[in-house]
Amino acid sequence: MLRTKDPQRSTALSAADGEGYLLTYFGGAQPYRATVTVPAGRTGALDVIDTWNMTVEQVATGVSGGVEVPLPSRPWMAVRVRCDWIGGCSCMQ
């Protein structure tokens, strides 16, 4: 299962679409990092989304296991994880 571990978890909201997609929104919290876990046998791409400035920055690709994602310590940020099967077959439709 995709998971996010956040020091200020009480204010973060997460939604997952099975094993292929995870979105964690931090709202007014301003964490400087979040840790995501990509399931074994999968790789993922990590994006930081600034919902205020409407920007998406891809911060990593091809990651697996527990990965620490640096955040800019601003409110209204989100982290998106998009998983692929190892071998390049996308699990997203």
KAFENKA-V324217 format. One record per residue. RES is the residue in one letter. SS is DSSP state (2 for helix, 1 for strand, 0 for the rest). PHI is phi as a letter, one per 20 degrees, with the letter a starting at -180 (* if undefined). Layout:
((RES,SS,PHI) (RES,SS,PHI))
This chain:
((M,0,*) (L,0,f) (R,1,b) (T,1,c) (K,1,d) (D,0,c) (P,0,g) (Q,0,d) (R,2,g) (S,2,f) (T,2,d) (A,0,e) (L,1,d) (S,1,c) (A,1,c) (A,1,c) (D,0,d) (G,0,m) (E,0,d) (G,0,d) (Y,1,b) (L,1,c) (L,1,c) (T,1,c) (Y,1,d) (F,0,e) (G,0,l) (G,0,f) (A,0,f) (Q,0,c) (P,0,f) (Y,0,e) (R,1,a) (A,1,b) (T,1,d) (V,1,d) (T,1,c) (V,1,e) (P,0,g) (A,0,g) (G,0,n) (R,1,c) (T,1,c) (G,1,b) (A,1,d) (L,1,d) (D,1,c) (V,1,d) (I,1,d) (D,1,e) (T,0,f) (W,0,f) (N,0,e) (M,0,l) (T,1,c) (V,1,c) (E,1,c) (Q,1,f) (V,1,d) (A,1,a) (T,1,c) (G,1,m) (V,1,e) (S,0,b) (G,1,m) (G,1,e) (V,1,c) (E,1,e) (V,1,d) (P,1,f) (L,0,c) (P,0,e) (S,0,l) (R,0,c) (P,0,f) (W,0,m) (M,1,e) (A,1,b) (V,1,c) (R,1,d) (V,1,d) (R,1,d) (C,1,e) (D,1,c) (W,1,f) (I,0,f) (G,0,o) (G,0,n) (C,0,e) (S,1,f) (C,0,e) (M,0,e) (Q,0,e))
